[in-house]
Amino acid sequence: MDDVRLVKISRFLSKHLRHDPGGLGLTLAPGGWVLVDTLLAACAGHRMPFTRAELEEVVAKNSKQRFSFDADGTSIRANQGHSVEVDLQLAPATPPAVLYHGTGHQTAPIIAQDGLRKWAATMSICPVTPAQRGQSGRVMVARSSSKLTRRRWPLQAICSTAPTTVFG
């Protein structure tokens, strides 16, 4: 499958598994799961037909690991970023000593002042190893819509006021 089709299918799945399952007539089961056969039929019925093989390729090649199949491959779900209410049934884990949070440069001063708050996303904080973070005790504020902001903020100023649950 070419990259254009792969991205088109991935975006369609993201929209409907994360934000609008009802738009395809789907209901997410506990854990956010949908039967693969039901999903394929619903997509075909809404002018977006694709095969099981194409679906497997989208899941395998998605660099952000947005989707996963259950153990027997009969169901699929979006792994994160839902705007619809869904319990992904993930077990809470103890957060590591250092966490990173990427945000636009215009939001960083507000986070530094007020701490992180839960919004619509189910998870927005991820653990980072010392090798990945590059500079101890600091966090890099990620990109806004078109620019990468290179300002750094002390991690404790960003995270200390927000209760955080990390899933692993």
C-alpha positions in Angstrom: 0.0 0.0 0.0 1.4 3.4 -0.8 2.0 6.0 1.9 -0.9 8.2 0.8 -3.4 5.4 1.3 -1.8 4.3 4.6 -2.2 7.9 6.0 -5.7 8.2 4.7 -6.8 5.0 6.4 -5.0 5.9 9.6 -6.6 9.3 9.8 -10.0 7.8 9.2 -9.5 5.2 11.9 -8.2 7.9 14.3 -11.3 10.0 13.7 -13.7 7.1 14.3 -11.9 5.0 17.0 -10.8 8.0 19.0 -13.4 10.7 18.5 -16.5 9.6 16.6 -17.3 5.9 16.7 -21.0 6.7 16.4 -20.3 8.3 13.1 -19.8 4.8 11.7 -22.5 3.3 13.9 -19.9 1.7 16.2 -20.1 1.3 20.0 -16.8 0.9 21.8 -16.7 -2.2 24.0 -14.9 -2.0 27.4 -11.2 -1.3 26.8 -12.2 0.7 23.6 -12.3 -2.5 21.5 -14.3 -3.0 18.3 -14.6 -6.2 16.3 -12.4 -6.0 13.2 -15.1 -7.5 11.0 -17.6 -4.9 12.3 -15.1 -2.1 11.7 -14.3 -3.2 8.2 -18.0 -3.5 7.3 -18.8 -0.1 8.8 -15.9 1.6 7.0 -17.0 0.0 3.7 -20.5 1.2 4.3 -19.2 4.8 4.7 -17.3 5.0 1.5 -13.9 4.0 3.0 -13.4 0.3 2.1 -10.1 -1.4 3.0 -9.0 -4.9 3.6 -7.9 -6.8 6.7 -4.4 -6.8 5.2 -4.4 -3.0 4.8 -5.7 -2.6 8.4 -2.8 -4.8 9.6 -0.3 -2.7 7.7 -1.7 0.5 9.2 -1.4 -0.9 12.7 2.1 -2.3 12.1 3.5 0.8 10.4 2.0 3.6 12.6 5.1 5.2 14.2 3.0 6.5 17.1 1.5 3.1 17.8 -2.0 4.6 17.7 -3.8 1.3 17.2 -3.5 -2.3 18.5 -5.2 -5.7 18.0 -6.3 -7.8 20.9 -4.4 -11.1 21.6 -6.4 -13.1 19.1 -6.6 -10.4 16.5 -10.4 -10.2 16.3 -10.7 -6.7 17.9 -8.9 -3.4 17.4 -8.7 -0.2 19.4 -7.1 3.2 19.4 -4.4 3.2 22.1 -4.6 6.8 23.2 -6.0 10.3 22.5 -9.7 9.6 22.8 -12.1 12.6 23.1 -15.0 10.2 23.8 -15.3 8.6 27.2 -13.5 5.3 27.2 -11.8 3.2 29.9 -8.8 1.6 28.2 -8.4 -0.7 31.2 -4.7 0.1 31.7 -3.2 -0.7 35.1 -1.8 2.4 36.9 2.0 2.4 37.4 4.3 4.3 39.6 5.6 7.3 37.8 9.4 7.6 37.2 11.4 10.4 38.9 11.5 12.5 35.7 8.6 13.1 33.3 8.4 15.1 30.1 5.4 17.1 28.8 5.4 18.5 25.3 3.4 21.7 24.7 3.2 24.8 22.6 5.4 27.7 23.6 2.4 29.9 24.3 1.1 27.4 26.9 4.4 26.9 28.8 4.2 29.9 31.1 0.7 28.9 32.2 1.8 25.3 32.9 4.8 26.7 34.8 2.5 28.8 37.0 -0.5 26.4 37.4 0.9 23.0 36.7 -0.5 20.4 34.4 -4.3 19.8 34.3 -6.2 17.0 32.7 -8.0 18.1 29.6 -9.7 15.9 26.9 -6.8 13.5 26.2 -6.6 10.3 28.2 -2.8 10.5 28.4 -0.4 13.3 27.7 2.6 12.6 30.0 5.2 10.0 29.2 8.2 8.7 31.2 11.6 9.5 29.8 15.0 7.8 30.6 18.0 9.9 31.5 19.5 9.2 28.0 16.4 10.5 26.3 15.9 13.6 28.3 19.4 14.9 27.6 19.5 17.4 30.5 18.8 16.4 34.1 15.9 18.1 35.8 14.7 20.0 32.8 12.1 19.7 30.1 12.0 20.9 26.6 8.8 22.6 25.6 7.8 21.1 22.3 6.4 22.6 19.1 3.6 25.0 18.4 1.8 24.6 15.1 4.8 25.4 13.0 7.9 26.1 15.2 9.9 24.0 17.6 10.4 26.1 20.7 13.8 25.5 22.3 13.1 27.1 25.7 13.6 24.9 28.7 11.7 24.9 31.9 12.7 23.4 35.3 10.8 20.1 35.5 9.6 20.8 39.0 8.0 24.0 38.0 6.0 22.2 35.3 5.0 19.0 37.1 5.1 19.6 40.9 1.7 21.1 41.2 -0.2 18.5 39.1 -1.2 15.1 40.5 -0.1 12.7 37.8 -1.0 9.1 36.9 1.2 7.4 34.4 0.1 4.3 32.7 2.7 1.7 31.5 
